[in-house]
Amino acid sequence: MLNLGVVAHVDAGKTSLTERLLFDSGAIDRLGSVDGGDTTTDGMALERRRGITIRSAVAAFTLADRQVHLIDTPGHTDFVAEVERALGVLDGAILVLSAVEGVQAHTRVLMRTLRAAGVPTILFVNKIDRPGARYEDLLADIRRWLTPAAIPVNFPVELGTKSADAIDRAPDLAWAEVLAERSDDALRSYVDGPDPVLLKEELRVQARQGLVYPVLFGSAVTGAGISALRKAIVDLLPSVDPDVPGELDGVVFAVEHNGGRTAVARLFAGSLATRDRIDGVGVATDVRDARGERIRVRAGGIARIAGLPGLRIGDRLGTNAVKTGPRLRRPTLETVVTAAAPARLFDGLSRLADQDPLIDVRRGPSPGSLVVSLHGDVQREVIAARLAEEFGVVAEFSAPRVACVERLKGVGQAVTYLGETLHVATIGLRVEPGDSVFRLEAERGSLPAAFITAIEETVHATLRQGLHGWPVIECTVTLTHTGYESPVSVAADFRGLTPLVLTEALRRAETVVCEPLEEVELEVPESSMTAVLSTLTRHGGLPRTPLARNGSVTITAVLPTARLREFQRLLPGLTGGEGVLTANFAGYSSLRNQ
């Protein structure tokens, strides 16, 4: 089996390539198009109308001796978390570039992420039939901006015309030079003259290990170069033995709501079938494979699991698995959402948050309002459209603001005893800086388990909105005092009292508001370095020593997220349109003006 991801900057032709691979393999009998709104993997009406992929979709086809599960991911930067979720379950990937637009900023982010995750990757240069398509200079850009370990496997002819095609490239000294970095045999071939058989085998071995990156040119629309890509998928990407021994091991990477809730998981070992018990979760009432067939899913397979509402994105499946949330790039923006029907708004947003946990719905500043986390304006527009179309809710969104957090300044403790409030309960809580965990200092037997659960759940809910209205992070909460009166006390007493005690403990510890930061990397012409550094500093950036190379300069800096977008708007003017910026979340720092 092979779990294959297709990733790209928006409009590079990723979904069209997915459609072409499915059609040429016989998985579908009609070739859909993005413009026509009838592609296989863009199943949502909103995706088809806007012509963009919003959610990852899985399709299956057979290629040579491989059962391929093809995962089509969003291309827009606002849905980067969806892409990151998919990367953790891939055996290999195709990074799609446009022969016209070439290497774009998000392309570089994706390539960096693929390399960091160790995913073997083929680079497919699409749209060679479009006017303005490039070859030699684009190949140079790939080596400069993406990876010097790029090896062209074919080359285009009649570039930029409807007759454009791709011809296989024979192994040559250029191949040997790249492969020789990690192979003595390839080095001898470079010195003594290229040995085609040896170099092809070295390419296969190193590509499957993610050490080098094959580059293929073609067109998803016309089919040019697709046969070579199909062959490269089989020869140059690793596959998985479906009979991996051992207990069940898998991870949930998506949740679907198509007539019912289904968790989509990749299995790394073992197998899973309908009515199997998943330890710590329950019995799966229905399990289907990537093709939708109700069969036992083996290692390497994609399992669609129904009947287990407790499964969340990022959960591990298996006997020894620890349920943990996905480590993803968190949104740095948020917006307040209101609607005439608050209950339906909450239900709709909760359903959407089930599919994307980073939406992170929480109580808003006014009655009936909710706060939603965002990656950008396009995601906000998509959420609004989905609320209207899927739930009949016309929602209003405030202008996005940067999402801050609160950190503790010290240690705080509070206790409320039986008889001091209307709640028939005693609760004592201590908060201190540390890991975000809930601990017991009081004896576990001093309180029924249901009451402890009520306290813990309410603690986590309360910390989502601290003293200044922001989530409290890096906060260890310890239950120090407990008490109840049987049979009068109920769980509601502990749920009602916990926020009061916890808020008092936070007030005594005090919190400080912290803003998110970005680690930015800039590639700019050497002539514009001074202007870029000056502007970066004015926007609160802290640049490191620039690195000059071949007429360009690499600048890394830490920049407040609140100033990032403004700086991005200025960058093209500062660099004559040649500056490229990539950014990654870099943690939080205390706001100077509290």
URLIN-V150728 format. One record per backbone hydrogen bond with DSSP energy under -0.5 kcal/mol. CO is the residue of the C=O (numbers start at 1). NH is the residue of the N-H. If there is no record, write none. Layout:
# URLIN-V150728
co->CO nh->NH
co->CO nh->NH
This chain:
# URLIN-V150728
co->1 nh->240
co->2 nh->4
co->2 nh->69
co->3 nh->5
co->3 nh->91
co->3 nh->92
co->4 nh->71
co->5 nh->7
co->5 nh->94
co->6 nh->73
co->7 nh->96
co->9 nh->12
co->13 nh->17
co->14 nh->18
co->15 nh->19
co->16 nh->20
co->17 nh->21
co->18 nh->22
co->19 nh->23
co->20 nh->24
co->21 nh->25
co->22 nh->27
co->22 nh->28
co->23 nh->26
co->30 nh->32
co->33 nh->37
co->33 nh->38
co->34 nh->37
co->41 nh->43
co->44 nh->48
co->45 nh->49
co->46 nh->50
co->47 nh->51
co->47 nh->52
co->57 nh->72
co->59 nh->70
co->61 nh->68
co->63 nh->66
co->66 nh->63
co->66 nh->68
co->67 nh->2
co->68 nh->61
co->68 nh->70
co->69 nh->4
co->69 nh->71
co->70 nh->59
co->70 nh->72
co->71 nh->6
co->71 nh->73
co->72 nh->57
co->75 nh->10
co->76 nh->79
co->77 nh->80
co->79 nh->82
co->79 nh->83
co->80 nh->84
co->81 nh->85
co->82 nh->86
co->83 nh->87
co->84 nh->88
co->86 nh->89
co->87 nh->90
co->91 nh->120
co->92 nh->5
co->93 nh->122
co->94 nh->7
co->94 nh->96
co->95 nh->124
co->96 nh->9
co->97 nh->126
co->98 nh->102
co->99 nh->134
co->102 nh->98
co->102 nh->104
co->104 nh->108
co->105 nh->109
co->106 nh->110
co->107 nh->111
co->108 nh->112
co->109 nh->113
co->110 nh->114
co->111 nh->115
co->112 nh->116
co->113 nh->117
co->114 nh->118
co->114 nh->119
co->115 nh->118
co->118 nh->120
co->120 nh->93
co->122 nh->95
co->122 nh->124
co->123 nh->125
co->123 nh->216
co->124 nh->97
co->124 nh->126
co->125 nh->218
co->126 nh->99
co->127 nh->130
co->128 nh->160
co->130 nh->133
co->135 nh->139
co->136 nh->140
co->137 nh->141
co->138 nh->142
co->139 nh->143
co->140 nh->144
co->141 nh->145
co->141 nh->146
co->142 nh->146
co->142 nh->147
co->147 nh->150
co->149 nh->213
co->151 nh->215
co->153 nh->169
co->155 nh->167
co->157 nh->165
co->158 nh->161
co->161 nh->164
co->165 nh->157
co->167 nh->155
co->168 nh->170
co->172 nh->176
co->173 nh->177
co->174 nh->178
co->175 nh->179
co->176 nh->180
co->178 nh->181
co->179 nh->182
co->180 nh->183
co->183 nh->187
co->184 nh->188
co->185 nh->189
co->186 nh->190
co->187 nh->191
co->188 nh->192
co->189 nh->193
co->194 nh->196
co->195 nh->199
co->196 nh->200
co->197 nh->201
co->198 nh->202
co->199 nh->203
co->200 nh->204
co->201 nh->205
co->202 nh->206
co->203 nh->207
co->204 nh->208
co->205 nh->209
co->206 nh->211
co->206 nh->212
co->207 nh->210
co->213 nh->151
co->214 nh->123
co->215 nh->153
co->215 nh->154
co->216 nh->125
co->218 nh->128
co->219 nh->223
co->223 nh->226
co->224 nh->219
co->225 nh->229
co->226 nh->230
co->227 nh->231
co->228 nh->232
co->229 nh->233
co->230 nh->234
co->231 nh->235
co->232 nh->236
co->233 nh->237
co->240 nh->242
co->241 nh->244
co->242 nh->299
co->244 nh->270
co->248 nh->319
co->249 nh->268
co->249 nh->269
co->250 nh->317
co->251 nh->266
co->252 nh->314
co->254 nh->264
co->256 nh->262
co->260 nh->258
co->261 nh->307
co->262 nh->256
co->263 nh->265
co->263 nh->305
co->264 nh->253
co->264 nh->254
co->265 nh->303
co->266 nh->251
co->267 nh->300
co->269 nh->249
co->270 nh->299
co->272 nh->297
co->273 nh->276
co->276 nh->284
co->277 nh->279
co->278 nh->281
co->278 nh->282
co->282 nh->278
co->283 nh->285
co->284 nh->275
co->286 nh->306
co->288 nh->304
co->289 nh->292
co->293 nh->289
co->293 nh->295
co->295 nh->297
co->297 nh->272
co->298 nh->301
co->301 nh->267
co->301 nh->303
co->303 nh->265
co->303 nh->305
co->304 nh->288
co->304 nh->306
co->305 nh->263
co->306 nh->285
co->306 nh->286
co->308 nh->311
co->312 nh->315
co->313 nh->326
co->314 nh->324
co->315 nh->252
co->317 nh->250
co->318 nh->321
co->321 nh->323
co->322 nh->324
co->326 nh->328
co->328 nh->330
co->332 nh->403
co->333 nh->374
co->334 nh->401
co->335 nh->372
co->336 nh->398
co->337 nh->370
co->338 nh->396
co->340 nh->342
co->341 nh->345
co->342 nh->346
co->343 nh->347
co->344 nh->348
co->345 nh->349
co->346 nh->350
co->347 nh->351
co->348 nh->352
co->349 nh->353
co->350 nh->354
co->351 nh->355
co->352 nh->356
co->356 nh->359
co->357 nh->360
co->359 nh->373
co->362 nh->371
co->366 nh->369
co->369 nh->364
co->370 nh->337
co->371 nh->362
co->372 nh->335
co->374 nh->332
co->374 nh->333
co->376 nh->380
co->377 nh->381
co->378 nh->382
co->379 nh->383
co->380 nh->384
co->381 nh->385
co->382 nh->386
co->383 nh->387
co->384 nh->388
co->385 nh->389
co->386 nh->390
co->386 nh->391
co->387 nh->391
co->387 nh->393
co->388 nh->392
co->392 nh->394
co->393 nh->395
co->394 nh->340
co->396 nh->338
co->401 nh->334
co->402 nh->404
co->404 nh->471
co->405 nh->514
co->406 nh->473
co->407 nh->512
co->412 nh->431
co->414 nh->429
co->416 nh->427
co->417 nh->420
co->423 nh->425
co->426 nh->483
co->427 nh->416
co->428 nh->480
co->428 nh->481
co->429 nh->414
co->430 nh->478
co->431 nh->412
co->432 nh->476
co->435 nh->437
co->437 nh->477
co->439 nh->441
co->439 nh->479
co->443 nh->446
co->444 nh->447
co->448 nh->451
co->448 nh->452
co->449 nh->453
co->450 nh->454
co->451 nh->455
co->452 nh->456
co->453 nh->457
co->454 nh->458
co->455 nh->459
co->456 nh->460
co->457 nh->461
co->458 nh->462
co->459 nh->463
co->461 nh->464
co->462 nh->465
co->463 nh->472
co->466 nh->469
co->470 nh->466
co->471 nh->406
co->471 nh->473
co->474 nh->434
co->475 nh->477
co->476 nh->432
co->477 nh->439
co->478 nh->430
co->478 nh->480
co->479 nh->441
co->479 nh->442
co->481 nh->428
co->483 nh->426
co->484 nh->486
co->485 nh->488
co->485 nh->489
co->490 nh->493
co->490 nh->494
co->491 nh->495
co->492 nh->496
co->493 nh->497
co->494 nh->498
co->495 nh->499
co->497 nh->500
co->497 nh->501
co->498 nh->502
co->499 nh->503
co->500 nh->504
co->501 nh->505
co->502 nh->506
co->503 nh->507
co->504 nh->508
co->505 nh->509
co->506 nh->510
co->510 nh->409
co->510 nh->410
co->512 nh->407
co->513 nh->591
co->514 nh->405
co->515 nh->589
co->516 nh->561
co->517 nh->586
co->518 nh->520
co->518 nh->559
co->519 nh->584
co->520 nh->557
co->521 nh->582
co->522 nh->524
co->522 nh->555
co->523 nh->580
co->524 nh->553
co->525 nh->528
co->526 nh->529
co->528 nh->532
co->529 nh->533
co->530 nh->534
co->531 nh->535
co->532 nh->536
co->533 nh->537
co->534 nh->538
co->535 nh->539
co->536 nh->541
co->537 nh->540
co->541 nh->543
co->542 nh->558
co->546 nh->548
co->547 nh->554
co->549 nh->552
co->551 nh->526
co->552 nh->549
co->553 nh->524
co->553 nh->555
co->554 nh->547
co->555 nh->522
co->556 nh->544
co->557 nh->520
co->557 nh->559
co->558 nh->542
co->559 nh->518
co->560 nh->563
co->560 nh->564
co->561 nh->564
co->561 nh->565
co->563 nh->567
co->564 nh->568
co->565 nh->569
co->566 nh->570
co->567 nh->571
co->568 nh->572
co->570 nh->574
co->571 nh->575
co->572 nh->576
co->572 nh->577
co->575 nh->578
co->580 nh->523
co->582 nh->521
co->584 nh->519
co->587 nh->517
co->589 nh->515
co->592 nh->594
